[in-house]
Protein backbone atom coordinates (compact mmCIF):
# COMPACT_ATOMS: atom_id res chain seq x y z
CA UNK A 1 0.00 0.00 0.00
CA UNK A 2 2.84 2.39 0.88
CA UNK A 3 4.52 1.60 -2.48
CA UNK A 4 1.33 2.47 -4.40
CA UNK A 5 0.87 5.75 -2.48
CA UNK A 6 4.52 6.65 -3.09
CA UNK A 7 4.15 5.89 -6.82
CA UNK A 8 1.05 8.11 -7.07
CA UNK A 9 2.79 10.97 -5.25
CA UNK A 10 5.84 10.61 -7.52
CA UNK A 11 3.66 10.64 -10.65
CA UNK A 12 1.92 13.83 -9.49
CA UNK A 13 5.29 15.51 -8.78
CA UNK A 14 6.76 14.49 -12.17
CA UNK A 15 3.60 15.63 -13.95
CA UNK A 16 3.69 18.98 -12.14
CA UNK A 17 7.32 19.53 -13.10
CA UNK A 18 6.52 18.76 -16.75
CA UNK A 19 3.52 21.10 -16.72
CA UNK A 20 5.56 23.88 -15.07
CA UNK A 21 8.33 23.52 -17.65
CA UNK A 22 5.79 23.66 -20.48
CA UNK A 23 4.20 26.82 -19.02
CA UNK A 24 7.67 28.36 -18.58
CA UNK A 25 8.47 27.68 -22.25
CA UNK A 26 5.28 29.46 -23.27
CA UNK A 27 6.10 32.49 -21.16
CA UNK A 28 9.81 32.77 -21.96
CA UNK A 29 9.64 32.95 -25.67
CA UNK A 30 8.92 29.62 -27.24
CA UNK A 31 12.14 27.80 -26.40
CA UNK A 32 10.62 24.33 -26.76
CA UNK A 33 8.91 24.79 -30.11
CA UNK A 34 5.59 25.46 -28.36
CA UNK A 35 3.59 28.41 -29.63
CA UNK A 36 2.73 30.91 -26.87
CA UNK A 37 -0.98 31.13 -26.18
CA UNK A 38 -2.61 34.54 -26.30
CA UNK A 39 -6.23 34.90 -25.30
CA UNK A 40 -8.82 35.53 -27.98
CA UNK A 41 -10.11 39.08 -27.63
CA UNK A 42 -13.49 40.02 -29.07
CA UNK A 43 -14.62 43.54 -29.88
CA UNK A 44 -17.43 44.74 -27.66
CA UNK A 45 -19.59 47.64 -28.81
CA UNK A 46 -21.67 49.98 -26.70
CA UNK A 47 -25.36 49.18 -26.98
CA UNK A 48 -26.18 52.86 -27.36
CA UNK A 49 -24.16 53.40 -30.58
CA UNK A 50 -26.67 54.37 -33.26
CA UNK A 51 -26.49 52.67 -36.65
CA UNK A 52 -25.62 55.95 -38.41
CA UNK A 53 -22.59 56.41 -36.11
CA UNK A 54 -21.02 53.07 -37.10
CA UNK A 55 -20.36 54.41 -40.62
CA UNK A 56 -17.90 56.91 -39.09
CA UNK A 57 -15.52 54.15 -38.00
CA UNK A 58 -12.40 54.57 -40.15
CA UNK A 59 -9.94 52.54 -38.06
CA UNK A 60 -10.40 48.76 -38.06
CA UNK A 61 -10.27 46.73 -34.87
CA UNK A 62 -6.97 45.17 -35.98
CA UNK A 63 -5.46 48.60 -36.67
CA UNK A 64 -6.69 49.84 -33.28
CA UNK A 65 -4.98 46.87 -31.61
CA UNK A 66 -1.69 47.63 -33.42
CA UNK A 67 -1.81 51.29 -32.44
CA UNK A 68 -2.66 50.49 -28.83
CA UNK A 69 0.21 48.02 -28.53
CA UNK A 70 2.58 50.59 -30.06
CA UNK A 71 1.55 53.04 -27.32
CA UNK A 72 1.70 50.43 -24.55
CA UNK A 73 3.36 47.03 -25.04
CA UNK A 74 1.69 44.12 -23.28
CA UNK A 75 -1.21 41.73 -23.80
CA UNK A 76 -4.60 43.00 -24.94
CA UNK A 77 -7.23 41.76 -22.51
CA UNK A 78 -10.27 43.64 -23.82
CA UNK A 79 -11.24 46.03 -26.60
CA UNK A 80 -14.47 47.99 -26.72
CA UNK A 81 -15.86 50.51 -29.17
CA UNK A 82 -17.48 53.35 -27.22
CA UNK A 83 -19.53 56.39 -28.19
CA UNK A 84 -18.89 59.01 -25.51
CA UNK A 85 -19.86 62.67 -25.70
CA UNK A 86 -19.70 62.72 -29.49
CA UNK A 87 -16.42 60.78 -29.81
CA UNK A 88 -16.11 57.28 -31.22
CA UNK A 89 -13.26 55.54 -29.35
CA UNK A 90 -11.72 52.12 -29.00
CA UNK A 91 -10.92 51.51 -25.34
CA UNK A 92 -8.17 48.88 -25.21
CA UNK A 93 -7.26 47.27 -21.90
CA UNK A 94 -3.64 46.10 -21.93
CA UNK A 95 -2.07 43.94 -19.25
CA UNK A 96 1.61 44.48 -18.56
CA UNK A 97 3.74 42.55 -16.07
CA UNK A 98 3.08 45.17 -13.40
CA UNK A 99 -0.38 46.63 -14.09
CA UNK A 100 -3.38 47.17 -16.34
CA UNK A 101 -3.29 50.19 -18.67
CA UNK A 102 -6.18 51.66 -20.66
CA UNK A 103 -5.25 52.93 -24.12
CA UNK A 104 -7.66 54.89 -26.31
CA UNK A 105 -7.71 54.94 -30.10
CA UNK A 106 -9.95 57.45 -31.87
CA UNK A 107 -11.96 55.29 -34.29
CA UNK A 108 -12.20 58.09 -36.86
CA UNK A 109 -8.69 59.61 -36.80
CA UNK A 110 -6.51 56.88 -35.29
CA UNK A 111 -5.09 59.22 -32.65
CA UNK A 112 -3.83 57.08 -29.78
CA UNK A 113 -3.13 57.89 -26.13
CA UNK A 114 -2.87 56.26 -22.72
CA UNK A 115 -5.26 57.09 -19.90
CA UNK A 116 -4.20 60.23 -18.03
CA UNK A 117 -1.49 61.07 -20.58
CA UNK A 118 -0.33 64.62 -19.67
CA UNK A 119 0.61 65.50 -23.26
CA UNK A 120 -2.81 64.46 -24.55
CA UNK A 121 -4.45 66.37 -21.70
CA UNK A 122 -2.58 69.58 -22.61
CA UNK A 123 -3.69 69.16 -26.19
CA UNK A 124 -7.42 68.64 -25.56
CA UNK A 125 -8.18 70.64 -22.39
CA UNK A 126 -9.18 74.07 -23.70
CA UNK A 127 -11.40 75.28 -20.85
CA UNK A 128 -9.91 76.24 -17.47
CA UNK A 129 -11.43 75.24 -14.15
CA UNK A 130 -12.49 78.86 -13.56
CA UNK A 131 -14.24 78.98 -16.95
CA UNK A 132 -16.02 75.70 -16.14
CA UNK A 133 -17.24 77.17 -12.83
CA UNK A 134 -18.60 80.24 -14.65
CA UNK A 135 -20.41 78.03 -17.17
CA UNK A 136 -21.98 76.05 -14.30
CA UNK A 137 -23.08 79.19 -12.43
CA UNK A 138 -24.54 80.71 -15.60
CA UNK A 139 -26.64 77.58 -16.04
CA UNK A 140 -27.70 77.12 -12.40
CA UNK A 141 -27.44 80.02 -9.93
CA UNK A 142 -26.02 78.97 -6.57
CA UNK A 143 -22.75 78.07 -4.85
CA UNK A 144 -20.07 75.71 -6.05
CA UNK A 145 -19.29 73.08 -3.43
CA UNK A 146 -16.62 71.18 -5.34
CA UNK A 147 -15.15 71.24 -8.86
CA UNK A 148 -12.43 69.12 -10.44
CA UNK A 149 -11.02 67.98 -13.76
CA UNK A 150 -11.50 64.27 -14.38
CA UNK A 151 -10.71 61.80 -17.16
CA UNK A 152 -13.77 59.81 -18.21
CA UNK A 153 -13.42 57.16 -20.94
CA UNK A 154 -10.64 58.96 -22.77
CA UNK A 155 -12.13 62.43 -22.46
CA UNK A 156 -11.57 65.23 -19.99
CA UNK A 157 -14.53 66.69 -18.17
CA UNK A 158 -15.08 69.00 -15.25
CA UNK A 159 -17.27 67.57 -12.51
CA UNK A 160 -18.96 70.43 -10.67
CA UNK A 161 -21.04 69.93 -7.52
CA UNK A 162 -23.32 72.84 -6.62
CA UNK A 163 -25.96 73.90 -4.15
CA UNK A 164 -28.70 76.18 -5.46
CA UNK A 165 -30.04 79.20 -3.60
CA UNK A 166 -32.96 76.95 -2.54
CA UNK A 167 -30.52 74.30 -1.16
CA UNK A 168 -31.04 71.78 -3.97
CA UNK A 169 -27.92 69.78 -4.90
CA UNK A 170 -26.80 69.64 -8.52
CA UNK A 171 -23.95 67.74 -10.19
CA UNK A 172 -22.86 68.96 -13.61
CA UNK A 173 -20.41 67.55 -16.16
CA UNK A 174 -18.79 70.07 -18.50
CA UNK A 175 -16.55 69.23 -21.45
CA UNK A 176 -13.01 70.46 -20.80
CA UNK A 177 -12.55 70.71 -24.57
CA UNK A 178 -15.66 72.62 -25.68
CA UNK A 179 -17.24 73.93 -22.49
CA UNK A 180 -20.50 72.18 -23.40
CA UNK A 181 -22.66 70.96 -20.54
CA UNK A 182 -22.73 67.19 -20.96
CA UNK A 183 -24.93 66.18 -18.02
CA UNK A 184 -26.92 67.79 -15.23
CA UNK A 185 -28.04 65.62 -12.33
CA UNK A 186 -30.44 67.10 -9.76
CA UNK A 187 -30.39 65.45 -6.34
CA UNK A 188 -33.85 65.33 -4.79
C-alpha positions as CSV (number, residue, x, y, z in Angstrom):
1,X,0.0,0.0,0.0
2,X,2.8,2.4,0.9
3,X,4.5,1.6,-2.5
4,X,1.3,2.5,-4.4
5,X,0.9,5.8,-2.5
6,X,4.5,6.7,-3.1
7,X,4.1,5.9,-6.8
8,X,1.0,8.1,-7.1
9,X,2.8,11.0,-5.2
10,X,5.8,10.6,-7.5
11,X,3.7,10.6,-10.7
12,X,1.9,13.8,-9.5
13,X,5.3,15.5,-8.8
14,X,6.8,14.5,-12.2
15,X,3.6,15.6,-13.9
16,X,3.7,19.0,-12.1
17,X,7.3,19.5,-13.1
18,X,6.5,18.8,-16.7
19,X,3.5,21.1,-16.7
20,X,5.6,23.9,-15.1
21,X,8.3,23.5,-17.7
22,X,5.8,23.7,-20.5
23,X,4.2,26.8,-19.0
24,X,7.7,28.4,-18.6
25,X,8.5,27.7,-22.3
26,X,5.3,29.5,-23.3
27,X,6.1,32.5,-21.2
28,X,9.8,32.8,-22.0
29,X,9.6,33.0,-25.7
30,X,8.9,29.6,-27.2
31,X,12.1,27.8,-26.4
32,X,10.6,24.3,-26.8
33,X,8.9,24.8,-30.1
34,X,5.6,25.5,-28.4
35,X,3.6,28.4,-29.6
36,X,2.7,30.9,-26.9
37,X,-1.0,31.1,-26.2
38,X,-2.6,34.5,-26.3
39,X,-6.2,34.9,-25.3
40,X,-8.8,35.5,-28.0
41,X,-10.1,39.1,-27.6
42,X,-13.5,40.0,-29.1
43,X,-14.6,43.5,-29.9
44,X,-17.4,44.7,-27.7
45,X,-19.6,47.6,-28.8
46,X,-21.7,50.0,-26.7
47,X,-25.4,49.2,-27.0
48,X,-26.2,52.9,-27.4
49,X,-24.2,53.4,-30.6
50,X,-26.7,54.4,-33.3
51,X,-26.5,52.7,-36.6
52,X,-25.6,55.9,-38.4
53,X,-22.6,56.4,-36.1
54,X,-21.0,53.1,-37.1
55,X,-20.4,54.4,-40.6
56,X,-17.9,56.9,-39.1
57,X,-15.5,54.2,-38.0
58,X,-12.4,54.6,-40.2
59,X,-9.9,52.5,-38.1
60,X,-10.4,48.8,-38.1
61,X,-10.3,46.7,-34.9
62,X,-7.0,45.2,-36.0
63,X,-5.5,48.6,-36.7
64,X,-6.7,49.8,-33.3
65,X,-5.0,46.9,-31.6
66,X,-1.7,47.6,-33.4
67,X,-1.8,51.3,-32.4
68,X,-2.7,50.5,-28.8
69,X,0.2,48.0,-28.5
70,X,2.6,50.6,-30.1
71,X,1.5,53.0,-27.3
72,X,1.7,50.4,-24.5
73,X,3.4,47.0,-25.0
74,X,1.7,44.1,-23.3
75,X,-1.2,41.7,-23.8
76,X,-4.6,43.0,-24.9
77,X,-7.2,41.8,-22.5
78,X,-10.3,43.6,-23.8
79,X,-11.2,46.0,-26.6
80,X,-14.5,48.0,-26.7
81,X,-15.9,50.5,-29.2
82,X,-17.5,53.4,-27.2
83,X,-19.5,56.4,-28.2
84,X,-18.9,59.0,-25.5
85,X,-19.9,62.7,-25.7
86,X,-19.7,62.7,-29.5
87,X,-16.4,60.8,-29.8
88,X,-16.1,57.3,-31.2
89,X,-13.3,55.5,-29.3
90,X,-11.7,52.1,-29.0
91,X,-10.9,51.5,-25.3
92,X,-8.2,48.9,-25.2
93,X,-7.3,47.3,-21.9
94,X,-3.6,46.1,-21.9
95,X,-2.1,43.9,-19.2
96,X,1.6,44.5,-18.6
97,X,3.7,42.6,-16.1
98,X,3.1,45.2,-13.4
99,X,-0.4,46.6,-14.1
100,X,-3.4,47.2,-16.3
101,X,-3.3,50.2,-18.7
102,X,-6.2,51.7,-20.7
103,X,-5.3,52.9,-24.1
104,X,-7.7,54.9,-26.3
105,X,-7.7,54.9,-30.1
106,X,-9.9,57.5,-31.9
107,X,-12.0,55.3,-34.3
108,X,-12.2,58.1,-36.9
109,X,-8.7,59.6,-36.8
110,X,-6.5,56.9,-35.3
111,X,-5.1,59.2,-32.7
112,X,-3.8,57.1,-29.8
113,X,-3.1,57.9,-26.1
114,X,-2.9,56.3,-22.7
115,X,-5.3,57.1,-19.9
116,X,-4.2,60.2,-18.0
117,X,-1.5,61.1,-20.6
118,X,-0.3,64.6,-19.7
119,X,0.6,65.5,-23.3
120,X,-2.8,64.5,-24.6
121,X,-4.4,66.4,-21.7
122,X,-2.6,69.6,-22.6
123,X,-3.7,69.2,-26.2
124,X,-7.4,68.6,-25.6
125,X,-8.2,70.6,-22.4
126,X,-9.2,74.1,-23.7
127,X,-11.4,75.3,-20.8
128,X,-9.9,76.2,-17.5
129,X,-11.4,75.2,-14.1
130,X,-12.5,78.9,-13.6
131,X,-14.2,79.0,-16.9
132,X,-16.0,75.7,-16.1
133,X,-17.2,77.2,-12.8
134,X,-18.6,80.2,-14.7
135,X,-20.4,78.0,-17.2
136,X,-22.0,76.1,-14.3
137,X,-23.1,79.2,-12.4
138,X,-24.5,80.7,-15.6
139,X,-26.6,77.6,-16.0
140,X,-27.7,77.1,-12.4
141,X,-27.4,80.0,-9.9
142,X,-26.0,79.0,-6.6
143,X,-22.8,78.1,-4.8
144,X,-20.1,75.7,-6.1
145,X,-19.3,73.1,-3.4
146,X,-16.6,71.2,-5.3
147,X,-15.2,71.2,-8.9
148,X,-12.4,69.1,-10.4
149,X,-11.0,68.0,-13.8
150,X,-11.5,64.3,-14.4
151,X,-10.7,61.8,-17.2
152,X,-13.8,59.8,-18.2
153,X,-13.4,57.2,-20.9
154,X,-10.6,59.0,-22.8
155,X,-12.1,62.4,-22.5
156,X,-11.6,65.2,-20.0
157,X,-14.5,66.7,-18.2
158,X,-15.1,69.0,-15.2
159,X,-17.3,67.6,-12.5
160,X,-19.0,70.4,-10.7
161,X,-21.0,69.9,-7.5
162,X,-23.3,72.8,-6.6
163,X,-26.0,73.9,-4.1
164,X,-28.7,76.2,-5.5
165,X,-30.0,79.2,-3.6
166,X,-33.0,76.9,-2.5
167,X,-30.5,74.3,-1.2
168,X,-31.0,71.8,-4.0
169,X,-27.9,69.8,-4.9
170,X,-26.8,69.6,-8.5
171,X,-24.0,67.7,-10.2
172,X,-22.9,69.0,-13.6
173,X,-20.4,67.5,-16.2
174,X,-18.8,70.1,-18.5
175,X,-16.5,69.2,-21.5
176,X,-13.0,70.5,-20.8
177,X,-12.5,70.7,-24.6
178,X,-15.7,72.6,-25.7
179,X,-17.2,73.9,-22.5
180,X,-20.5,72.2,-23.4
181,X,-22.7,71.0,-20.5
182,X,-22.7,67.2,-21.0
183,X,-24.9,66.2,-18.0
184,X,-26.9,67.8,-15.2
185,X,-28.0,65.6,-12.3
186,X,-30.4,67.1,-9.8
187,X,-30.4,65.5,-6.3
188,X,-33.8,65.3,-4.8
